[in-house]
Amino acid sequence: MLALASEIGLRPLAGRCHLGLGRLHRSASSLQAAEAHLTTARTMLAEMRMEFWLAQADAELEQLSTLHRSTS
């Protein structure tokens, strides 16, 4: 879905795909992949001013930060 959204220029969908992938990687403890997807999602959602989804990306990044601190 992400590749198709990117290919046809559906940036809102691509941003939400990155958010979903970030959540998935965080729950699977793949912290580096989670951070990459969530950071991309946050950037895209902020650029498009998608405030609802941006708040969710920020919350996910905060949870990821908490995980990083607990594993250090």
C-alpha positions as CSV (number, residue, x, y, z in Angstrom):
1,M,0.0,0.0,0.0
2,L,2.8,2.4,0.9
3,A,4.5,1.9,-2.5
4,L,1.3,2.4,-4.4
5,A,0.4,5.5,-2.3
6,S,3.9,7.0,-3.0
7,E,3.8,6.1,-6.7
8,I,0.5,7.8,-7.4
9,G,1.1,10.8,-5.1
10,L,-1.3,10.1,-2.2
11,R,0.9,11.7,0.5
12,P,-1.8,11.6,3.2
13,L,-2.2,7.8,2.7
14,A,1.6,7.4,2.6
15,G,2.0,9.3,5.8
16,R,-0.6,7.1,7.5
17,C,1.1,4.0,6.2
18,H,4.4,5.1,7.8
19,L,2.5,5.7,11.0
20,G,1.0,2.2,10.9
21,L,4.4,0.6,10.0
22,G,6.0,2.5,12.9
23,R,3.4,1.2,15.3
24,L,3.9,-2.3,14.0
25,H,7.6,-2.2,14.4
26,R,7.4,-0.6,17.9
27,S,5.1,-3.4,19.0
28,A,7.5,-6.0,17.6
29,S,10.4,-4.2,19.4
30,S,12.1,-3.3,16.1
31,L,13.0,0.1,17.5
32,Q,15.2,1.4,14.8
33,A,12.7,0.6,12.0
34,A,9.9,2.1,14.2
35,E,11.8,5.3,14.7
36,A,12.5,5.6,11.0
37,H,8.8,5.1,10.0
38,L,7.5,7.3,12.8
39,T,9.9,10.1,12.0
40,T,8.9,10.0,8.4
41,A,5.2,9.9,9.3
42,R,5.6,12.9,11.7
43,T,7.4,14.9,9.0
44,M,4.8,14.2,6.3
45,L,1.8,14.7,8.6
46,A,3.2,18.0,9.9
47,E,3.9,19.3,6.3
48,M,0.3,18.5,5.4
49,R,-1.1,19.9,8.6
50,M,-2.9,16.7,9.4
51,E,-3.3,17.6,13.1
52,F,-5.2,14.5,14.2
53,W,-2.7,12.1,12.8
54,L,0.2,14.3,13.8
55,A,-0.9,14.0,17.4
56,Q,-0.9,10.2,17.1
57,A,2.6,10.2,15.5
58,D,3.8,12.3,18.4
59,A,2.3,9.9,20.9
60,E,3.9,7.0,19.2
61,L,7.3,8.7,19.2
62,E,6.9,9.4,22.9
63,Q,6.2,5.8,23.6
64,L,9.2,4.8,21.5
65,S,11.3,7.3,23.5
66,T,10.1,5.6,26.7
67,L,11.1,2.2,25.4
68,H,14.5,3.5,24.4
69,R,15.1,4.8,27.9
70,S,14.0,1.6,29.5
71,T,16.3,-0.5,27.4
72,S,19.3,1.7,28.0
